[in-house]
Amino acid sequence: MRCIAIVALAALVSACANLPADGPSGRSVVRNAGVETSGLTYGIVDLDFTLSERIKQAAPVADTSLAALANSVTADTINVGDVLQVSIYDPSGTLFGSRAASTSAAAASVSGGNQTLPSLVVDRDGTIAIPFGGAVRVQGLTAREASAAVLRSLRGKVANPQAIVTVADSPANGIVVLGEVRTPGRARVQPGAENLLDAIAAAGGPNRNIDDIVVTVNRNGTTYEAPLRKVLSSFDQNIRLRRGDQVNLVYQPRRYTSFGALGRVSQLEMPSGTLTLTGALGQLGGLNGTVADAKSVLVFRYERPEVAALAGATAPATSRGVPVVYRLNLAEPAGFFVANNFVVQPDDVLFVPPSNVAEMRKFFEFVRSITGIVYDISVTSTLTRD
C-alpha cells in the first residue's frame, strides 16, 4: 500500500505542471515577455487611458490609393467600334431632297429633304462613310464635333446643310465590374456618369459591409486598390473610369479571435465602424466571472513599429509587425474607461487567463481525483487481503 501511495503521489507531483488548460496562465505571459520562444519575442505593455489616447491619435497607416488613376479623358468621345446615328438635312433638296413636279414643267420646284442614314460603325481607321462626303474621321471627337466634321465633308455639294450625329452604342467605352456587387458584369461608361462610384451604383452597389471591401481597378495591366470606405469618403479616390477598366470589389473580412475565460470563445467578424475593447467583450458575453482573472485582460497584436515604440514595446519587429501584448486591469473601475477608449483591430487575439484561485481550485480537484483513486485502491486491497 505504501508503494501504491508513493507512486500515486509521484504521479501527482509530475502532473501538476500538466493540468488541463485552454491557454497560458497570466504568470506565464509575464514571465516569457522579452524571451525568445519559437523564434519570436514579444513585449508586454500595461494599458492606461493616456496610452490608449496615444495609440488612437497615432498617424494612421498609409492606405493604398486610386489617386494615380486620375485622368481627364471623358467618356463622350467617339472610338473605333462605336455605332453612330447620322441625320442630314438638305434645304436645297439637291442631294437628299425630292423634286415636286408642278402643272408646268418649267416651274418645277425643289423641296428640302431630311435623310437619316443607316447605323454607321466607326472603322478601324476611325472614319465613317458619308454619302457624297466620303470618309469622315470621327475618332476622338465628341458627337457635336463629329456633326461639324460631317458638315465640312458636304461643303460645295449641298447648300447650307445641317447634320446631327448621335452615339447609339459605344462598346469601346465598356468596363467590367465584378466581385461583391449585386449585378456584376459588363457596363458602359456613360457621359456624365463615368466615375467609379457611378459604375458601382449601376452594378447594384456592394452586397457586403463596406468596411470589409477593397476596390481594385486594373488599367492597362496595372492594378491599384483602395478601401471602399475611403472611396466613399475621399473625393480624389472617386476616379473617372476609362474604357477597358476592370473594377473588382474584393471581400476582405475583418475578424478578431477570443480565447480563455470569456463568455464565448470564437472568431467574430467586426461590425461596421470602430469596435472598442468594451464592445468586443460585450459581443463575447463578457468575462467568465467564476474563472477569469479580471486583472489581466490581454490583447495580442502585431503592432506597427512606430506605434509599438510609442507604447514602449522593444521587441524585434517581424514581417507582420512588432508582437505586443497589451494588458488591462478590469478589476479597477478605471479599466472600463480605458477599454472603451482602446480600439480593437483586425486579427487581434483577446485572451483572459484563469485567476490564481481558479487554477488552485483546478489543482485541488485534480488532487481529489488522484487521492480518491488511491483510497479506492487501498480499500480494494484490504478487502481482497481479508
C-alpha positions as CSV (number, residue, x, y, z in Angstrom):
1,M,0.0,0.0,0.0
2,R,2.9,2.3,0.8
3,C,4.3,1.7,-2.7
4,I,0.9,2.4,-4.2
5,A,0.7,5.7,-2.3
6,I,4.2,6.7,-3.2
7,V,3.7,6.0,-6.9
8,A,0.4,7.9,-6.9
9,L,1.9,10.9,-5.1
10,A,4.8,10.9,-7.5
11,A,2.4,10.9,-10.4
12,L,0.5,13.8,-8.8
13,V,3.6,15.9,-8.4
14,S,4.7,15.3,-12.0
15,A,1.3,16.1,-13.4
16,C,0.9,19.4,-11.6
17,A,2.6,21.2,-14.5
18,N,0.3,19.5,-17.0
19,L,-3.1,20.4,-15.6
20,P,-5.8,20.9,-18.3
21,A,-5.7,24.5,-19.6
22,D,-7.1,26.5,-22.6
23,G,-4.1,28.8,-22.8
24,P,-1.2,30.2,-20.8
25,S,-1.5,31.5,-17.3
26,G,-1.2,35.2,-16.6
27,R,2.1,34.5,-14.8
28,S,3.4,32.6,-17.9
29,V,2.6,35.5,-20.2
30,V,4.5,38.0,-17.9
31,R,7.4,35.6,-17.3
32,N,8.0,35.0,-21.1
33,A,7.8,38.6,-22.1
34,G,11.1,39.6,-23.8
35,V,12.2,35.9,-24.0
36,E,12.6,34.4,-27.5
37,T,10.2,31.5,-27.8
38,S,9.8,29.6,-31.1
39,G,11.8,32.3,-32.9
40,L,9.6,35.1,-31.6
41,T,9.9,37.7,-28.9
42,Y,7.0,39.8,-27.6
43,G,6.7,42.7,-25.3
44,I,4.0,43.3,-22.7
45,V,2.5,46.8,-22.2
46,D,0.2,47.8,-19.4
47,L,-2.7,49.8,-20.8
48,D,-3.9,53.0,-19.2
49,F,-6.1,55.9,-20.5
50,T,-3.1,58.0,-21.6
51,L,-1.6,55.2,-23.6
52,S,-4.9,54.4,-25.2
53,E,-5.2,58.0,-26.3
54,R,-1.7,58.0,-27.8
55,I,-2.5,54.8,-29.8
56,K,-5.7,56.3,-31.1
57,Q,-4.1,59.5,-32.1
58,A,-1.1,57.9,-33.8
59,A,-0.9,58.7,-37.5
60,P,-3.0,56.2,-39.4
61,V,-1.2,53.8,-41.7
62,A,-0.9,55.0,-45.3
63,D,-3.7,53.2,-47.2
64,T,-3.4,52.2,-50.8
65,S,-4.8,54.7,-53.2
66,L,-6.5,55.1,-56.6
67,A,-5.4,58.7,-57.0
68,A,-2.8,57.7,-59.5
69,L,-5.6,56.7,-61.9
70,A,-6.9,60.3,-62.1
71,N,-7.3,61.4,-65.7
72,S,-9.1,64.0,-67.8
73,V,-10.3,61.6,-70.6
74,T,-14.1,61.8,-70.8
75,A,-16.5,59.1,-72.0
76,D,-18.2,61.3,-74.6
77,T,-15.5,60.9,-77.3
78,I,-16.1,58.5,-80.2
79,N,-14.0,55.4,-80.5
80,V,-13.4,52.6,-83.0
81,G,-16.4,50.2,-83.0
82,D,-18.9,52.8,-81.8
83,V,-22.3,52.8,-83.6
84,L,-23.4,56.3,-84.8
85,Q,-26.7,57.6,-86.0
86,V,-26.3,60.4,-88.6
87,S,-29.1,62.6,-89.7
88,I,-28.6,65.1,-92.6
89,Y,-31.0,67.9,-93.6
90,D,-30.6,69.3,-97.1
91,P,-32.5,72.6,-97.5
92,S,-32.0,72.7,-101.3
93,G,-33.0,69.1,-101.8
94,T,-30.1,68.8,-104.3
95,L,-28.8,65.5,-102.8
96,F,-31.2,64.3,-100.2
97,G,-34.4,66.2,-101.2
98,S,-37.2,65.5,-103.7
99,R,-38.4,67.3,-106.8
100,A,-42.0,68.2,-106.8
101,A,-43.5,68.4,-110.3
102,S,-45.9,71.3,-110.8
103,T,-48.5,71.7,-113.5
104,S,-45.8,73.5,-115.5
105,A,-42.6,71.5,-116.1
106,A,-40.7,74.8,-116.3
107,A,-42.0,75.8,-112.9
108,A,-40.7,72.6,-111.2
109,S,-39.8,73.3,-107.6
110,V,-37.4,71.6,-105.2
111,S,-38.2,70.8,-101.6
112,G,-35.7,70.2,-98.8
113,G,-35.1,66.7,-97.5
114,N,-34.2,65.1,-94.2
115,Q,-32.1,61.9,-94.5
116,T,-31.3,59.6,-91.6
117,L,-28.6,57.2,-92.6
118,P,-28.4,53.6,-91.6
119,S,-26.4,53.0,-88.4
120,L,-22.7,53.6,-89.1
121,V,-19.9,51.7,-87.3
122,V,-16.6,53.6,-86.8
123,D,-14.0,51.7,-88.9
124,R,-10.6,50.7,-87.7
125,D,-9.1,53.8,-89.2
126,G,-11.5,55.9,-87.1
127,T,-13.8,57.0,-90.0
128,I,-17.4,56.6,-91.2
129,A,-18.6,56.8,-94.7
130,I,-21.0,59.7,-95.6
131,P,-22.8,59.7,-98.9
132,F,-21.3,62.4,-101.2
133,G,-19.0,63.3,-98.3
134,G,-16.6,60.3,-98.4
135,A,-14.7,59.0,-95.4
136,V,-15.0,61.3,-92.4
137,R,-12.7,60.9,-89.5
138,V,-14.6,61.0,-86.2
139,Q,-12.4,59.0,-83.7
140,G,-11.6,61.1,-80.7
141,L,-14.3,63.6,-81.4
142,T,-17.5,64.4,-79.4
143,A,-20.8,63.9,-81.1
144,R,-21.0,67.7,-81.7
145,E,-17.5,67.8,-83.2
146,A,-18.4,64.8,-85.4
147,S,-21.5,66.7,-86.7
148,A,-19.3,69.6,-87.7
149,A,-16.9,67.1,-89.5
150,V,-19.8,65.7,-91.5
151,L,-20.9,69.2,-92.5
152,R,-17.4,70.0,-93.7
153,S,-17.4,66.9,-95.9
154,L,-20.6,68.2,-97.6
155,R,-19.4,71.7,-98.4
156,G,-19.6,72.5,-102.1
157,K,-22.0,69.7,-102.6
158,V,-25.0,70.9,-100.6
159,A,-26.1,74.5,-99.9
160,N,-26.2,75.2,-96.1
161,P,-26.7,71.5,-94.9
162,Q,-27.4,70.6,-91.3
163,A,-26.2,67.4,-89.7
164,I,-26.7,65.7,-86.3
165,V,-24.5,62.8,-85.1
166,T,-25.5,60.8,-82.0
167,V,-23.8,57.8,-80.4
168,A,-26.3,54.9,-80.5
169,D,-23.9,52.4,-78.8
170,S,-20.3,52.5,-77.6
171,P,-18.8,49.1,-77.0
172,A,-15.4,50.7,-76.8
173,N,-16.4,52.6,-73.7
174,G,-17.2,49.3,-71.9
175,I,-15.9,48.4,-68.5
176,V,-16.2,45.3,-66.3
177,V,-17.5,45.4,-62.7
178,L,-17.0,42.2,-60.8
179,G,-16.8,40.9,-57.2
180,E,-19.0,41.9,-54.3
181,V,-21.7,43.8,-56.2
182,R,-25.3,42.7,-56.7
183,T,-25.2,42.6,-60.5
184,P,-21.7,42.0,-61.8
185,G,-21.0,42.2,-65.5
186,R,-20.0,44.4,-68.4
187,A,-21.2,48.0,-68.4
188,R,-20.9,51.1,-70.5
189,V,-19.2,54.3,-69.2
190,Q,-21.9,56.9,-69.8
191,P,-21.1,60.6,-70.3
192,G,-21.9,62.4,-67.0
193,A,-21.8,59.1,-65.1
194,E,-18.3,57.9,-65.6
195,N,-16.8,57.9,-62.1
196,L,-16.0,54.8,-60.1
197,L,-19.0,55.2,-57.7
198,D,-21.3,55.6,-60.7
199,A,-20.2,52.2,-62.0
200,I,-20.6,50.6,-58.6
201,A,-24.0,52.0,-58.2
202,A,-25.0,50.9,-61.7
203,A,-23.9,47.3,-60.7
204,G,-26.4,47.4,-57.8
205,G,-23.9,48.6,-55.1
206,P,-21.9,46.5,-52.7
207,N,-23.5,43.4,-51.2
208,R,-21.4,43.3,-48.0
209,N,-20.2,45.5,-45.2
210,I,-18.4,48.4,-46.9
211,D,-15.6,48.2,-44.3
212,D,-14.8,44.7,-45.5
213,I,-14.4,45.6,-49.2
214,V,-11.3,46.7,-51.1
215,V,-11.8,48.2,-54.5
216,T,-9.3,47.2,-57.2
217,V,-9.0,48.8,-60.6
218,N,-7.0,47.2,-63.4
219,R,-5.9,49.6,-66.1
220,N,-3.6,48.6,-68.9
221,G,-2.3,45.6,-66.9
222,T,-1.5,47.6,-63.7
223,T,-3.7,47.1,-60.6
224,Y,-4.5,49.8,-58.0
225,E,-6.6,49.4,-54.9
226,A,-8.2,51.3,-52.0
227,P,-10.7,50.5,-49.2
228,L,-14.3,51.1,-50.3
229,R,-14.9,53.4,-47.3
230,K,-12.0,55.6,-48.5
231,V,-13.5,55.7,-52.0
232,L,-16.8,56.8,-50.4
233,S,-15.3,59.5,-48.2
234,S,-12.4,60.9,-50.3
235,F,-13.1,62.9,-53.5
236,D,-9.8,62.0,-55.1
237,Q,-10.5,58.3,-54.9
238,N,-13.7,58.5,-56.9
239,I,-11.7,58.4,-60.1
240,R,-13.0,58.9,-63.7
241,L,-13.0,55.5,-65.4
242,R,-11.7,54.8,-68.8
243,R,-12.7,52.3,-71.4
244,G,-11.3,48.9,-70.8
245,D,-11.0,49.4,-67.0
246,Q,-11.7,46.3,-64.8
247,V,-13.3,47.1,-61.4
248,N,-13.3,44.4,-58.8
249,L,-14.8,44.6,-55.3
250,V,-12.8,42.2,-53.1
251,Y,-14.2,40.8,-49.8
252,Q,-11.6,41.1,-47.1
253,P,-13.4,40.4,-43.8
254,R,-12.0,42.0,-40.6
255,R,-12.0,39.4,-37.8
256,Y,-10.8,39.1,-34.2
257,T,-10.4,36.0,-32.1
258,S,-11.1,35.2,-28.4
259,F,-9.7,32.6,-26.1
260,G,-9.7,31.8,-22.4
261,A,-12.0,32.8,-19.6
262,L,-14.6,34.6,-21.6
263,G,-18.3,34.1,-22.1
264,R,-17.7,33.0,-25.6
265,V,-14.6,31.6,-27.4
266,S,-14.9,32.3,-31.1
267,Q,-13.7,34.2,-34.1
268,L,-16.0,37.1,-34.9
269,E,-16.4,39.5,-37.8
270,M,-16.0,43.1,-36.8
271,P,-19.1,45.3,-37.3
272,S,-19.1,48.4,-39.4
273,G,-17.2,51.4,-37.9
274,T,-15.0,51.4,-34.8
275,L,-15.0,48.5,-32.4
276,T,-13.7,49.2,-28.9
277,L,-12.4,46.6,-26.4
278,T,-15.6,47.2,-24.4
279,G,-17.7,46.4,-27.4
280,A,-15.7,43.3,-28.3
281,L,-16.0,42.0,-24.7
282,G,-19.7,42.7,-24.9
283,Q,-20.1,40.7,-28.1
284,L,-18.3,37.8,-26.3
285,G,-20.6,37.8,-23.3
286,G,-18.1,39.5,-21.0
287,L,-15.7,37.8,-18.6
288,N,-16.4,34.4,-17.1
289,G,-16.9,35.6,-13.5
290,T,-16.2,32.2,-11.9
291,V,-12.8,31.7,-13.7
292,A,-11.4,34.9,-15.3
293,D,-8.6,37.0,-13.9
294,A,-10.1,40.4,-14.4
295,K,-6.7,42.0,-13.6
296,S,-5.2,40.5,-16.7
297,V,-7.3,41.1,-19.8
298,L,-4.8,40.6,-22.7
299,V,-4.8,41.7,-26.3
300,F,-2.2,40.0,-28.6
301,R,-1.4,42.2,-31.6
302,Y,1.2,42.6,-34.3
303,E,1.7,46.3,-33.9
304,R,3.1,48.9,-36.3
305,P,6.7,49.6,-35.3
306,E,6.1,53.3,-34.8
307,V,3.1,52.6,-32.5
308,A,5.0,49.9,-30.7
309,A,7.8,52.4,-30.0
310,L,5.2,54.9,-28.8
311,A,3.9,52.3,-26.4
312,G,7.3,51.4,-25.1
313,A,7.5,47.9,-26.6
314,T,11.0,47.0,-27.6
315,A,10.5,43.5,-29.1
316,P,12.1,42.9,-32.5
317,A,9.8,43.5,-35.5
318,T,8.6,40.6,-37.7
319,S,7.3,40.8,-41.2
320,R,3.8,41.4,-39.8
321,G,4.9,44.0,-37.2
322,V,6.1,44.1,-33.6
323,P,4.5,41.4,-31.3
324,V,2.9,43.2,-28.4
325,V,0.6,42.0,-25.6
326,Y,-1.5,44.8,-24.2
327,R,-2.6,44.1,-20.6
328,L,-5.6,45.8,-19.0
329,N,-6.8,45.6,-15.4
330,L,-10.6,45.4,-15.4
331,A,-10.7,44.8,-11.6
332,E,-10.5,48.6,-11.3
333,P,-13.4,50.8,-12.4
334,A,-11.0,53.0,-14.5
335,G,-10.2,49.9,-16.6
336,F,-13.6,50.2,-18.2
337,F,-13.0,53.7,-19.4
338,V,-9.7,52.5,-20.8
339,A,-11.4,49.6,-22.5
340,N,-14.0,51.9,-24.0
341,N,-11.1,54.0,-25.5
342,F,-9.0,51.2,-26.8
343,V,-9.8,50.2,-30.4
344,V,-9.7,46.6,-31.5
345,Q,-8.0,45.9,-34.8
346,P,-8.4,43.1,-37.3
347,D,-6.5,39.9,-36.4
348,D,-6.3,40.9,-32.7
349,V,-6.5,38.0,-30.2
350,L,-8.3,38.6,-27.0
351,F,-7.3,36.3,-24.1
352,V,-8.2,36.3,-20.4
353,P,-6.3,33.7,-18.3
354,P,-7.8,32.0,-15.4
355,S,-7.3,33.6,-12.0
356,N,-4.9,32.1,-9.4
357,V,-7.9,30.9,-7.3
358,A,-9.4,29.2,-10.4
359,E,-6.0,27.5,-11.1
360,M,-5.8,26.4,-7.4
361,R,-9.3,25.1,-7.5
362,K,-8.5,23.1,-10.6
363,F,-5.4,21.8,-8.9
364,F,-7.3,20.6,-5.8
365,E,-9.9,19.0,-7.9
366,F,-7.2,17.1,-9.7
367,V,-5.6,16.1,-6.3
368,R,-9.0,14.9,-5.1
369,S,-9.4,12.8,-8.1
370,I,-6.0,11.2,-7.5
371,T,-6.4,10.7,-3.8
372,G,-9.8,9.2,-4.4
373,I,-8.2,6.6,-6.7
374,V,-5.6,5.8,-4.0
375,Y,-8.4,5.4,-1.5
376,D,-10.3,3.1,-3.8
377,I,-7.1,1.0,-4.4
378,S,-6.4,0.9,-0.6
379,V,-9.9,-0.3,0.3
380,T,-10.0,-2.8,-2.6
381,S,-6.6,-4.2,-1.5
382,T,-7.7,-4.5,2.2
383,L,-10.9,-6.3,1.2
384,T,-9.0,-8.6,-1.1
385,R,-6.4,-9.4,1.6
386,D,-9.1,-10.1,4.2
